[in-house]
Amino acid sequence: MADGKVTARPARDWLSRYVLPLCLAVLAFWSFRGTLDVFFVQDDFWFLSAVQQPLPNRMMLTGVLPDFFRPLPTYWFPLVNQFLWGLNPWGFHLSQLAVFALTIFALYRALYRVSGSAIAASFGAVTYGLAEAHLFTLGWIAGAIDVLAACFFALALWVVASYEAEKSPLWPVGVFLGLALLSKEIVVMLPLAWMGAQLARGMRAWIHRETWLTPRGQRLTILFGALLGVYFAVWIIFTTGHNSASQLLEVNGARAVYVLLNSLIAVLPGVKFYEPLSAAWLLAPVLLCVAAIVLSGGKRQAWAICALLLWLAPALVFAVTKKPADLQPYYGHFSIFGLAFLAALFVASVIERLRDGWPRRLAQAALVIGLAAYAWASAAVVQEGVLAHRSPALTQAVYSRAAYDQLVDFTAGKSYREIIFLDTSDLMWWSVGKGVMIPVMFSSVAAQFDGYAGYTAPPDTKTSGTALVVRQVSDTEFVVVK
């Protein structure tokens, strides 16, 4: 799958390899900068509570979520951030945005290695980096599960492409893929998609009686198989994985279509999430794959097929897993990697088919103008989405922030040991992490919510010297019950 070699002059090559991807990473960071002001919400408080537990503990090995093996994003990343920033959400989001920017840089380098074109790699990086789907992951600290997994996934793609081009040793592939697997299990789609592409190449090689796997391809296959075997063995040992496995009980094709369509919506600036989109759009990635193969004369066949499988794989996982529909953006988010590769491979193949001279220069100029317009429109959609709180985490963070600010005022100068909430809405209850926000943000203070978790407040409950009683009187407003 070594699809082309970069032969640009040294100065231009340096700009293409380092300056341009850095600019794209900065653009993505700037577009999502509004998330820096977002407060902790929902699952964030559970992670913060976990890292405040005495060391050592089991969560250091398995992570906070008992049915998943995700120690890096659910335990170690919050632990490091708490050490660096305390309980300042701004610092947590800064770290997360920095990881996201690194993802864009690594993805560009992977695309540049595969396509050999800076314009093509930029198209792919912008397709992924300015997708509205990132509002779902960057809008809360718990989104680090997807942010870290995506970063290590992009780094793994980069070193796989570099290894095949004989520009990198093998061991970084194992390191980055291993770190990705310790972040989220969905990244198993990389080795599976890569091996699926190799099978497709093998069928073609068998027909034409050509060599199938190169020695480097054989070593990659062995590494992928060994890594997956070790990972699933550890996952079964250290988690209650049988509970997750029991969810794989039904196949629902409509769920797969739902994820795939929303991955396309995420990269179309004029279409908003959850709006209907014709199923005919599903043909677009397939046509891009075919076009990339045909226009390149079969040179990019393996990577084009791998990209198509990367797009399909998350949707197939979601289709056989009993998970709420509102989780689909977290799966569709990974499908966008496949779309980024398909876009880059198609653009690179188009450029290569044009004759040297003015036809190619004219096409390149048109592509650059189109890329700039697409980036501008996508960045505008992203910034509008942040301001409009266009994700569940961003919406609920408004509630958790309002509750926290009011409780800070209510408890100022007091030494309450308990806070009792009356008439709390379900949305507020979830926003404050089912009450976990209180002991996390207010040390040594317990919380009780009337009507939740089996607690019922006594009649005529009022504030005392040790207990603060508050009543929710509007969506985000509380009053002290005296």
Secondary structure, DSSP 8 states (H G I E B T S, - for coil): ---------HHHHHIIIIIHHHHHHHHHHHHTGGGGG----THHHHHHHHHTS-SS-THHHH-S-TTS--HIIIIIHHHHHHHHHTT-HHHHHHHHHHHHHHHHHHHHHHHHHHH--HHHHHHHHHHHHT-GGGHHHHTSGGGHHHHHHHHHHHHHHHHHHHHHTTSS-SHHHHHHHHHHHTT-GGGGHHHHHHHHHHHHHHHHHHHHT---S-HHHHHHHHHHHHHHHHHHHHHHHHS-HHHHHTT-----HHHHHHHHHHHHHHT-TTS-TTS---GGGGHHHHHHHHHHHHHTTTTTHHHHHHHHHHHHHHHHHHHTS---GGGHHHHHHHHHHHHHHHHHHHHHHHHHHS-TTHHHHHHHHHHHHHHHHHHHHHHHHHHHHHHTT-SHHHHHHHHHHHHHHHHHHHHTT---SEEEEES--HHHHHHTTTTTHHHHHSTT-EEEETTSTT----TT----SSEEEEEE-SSS-EEE--
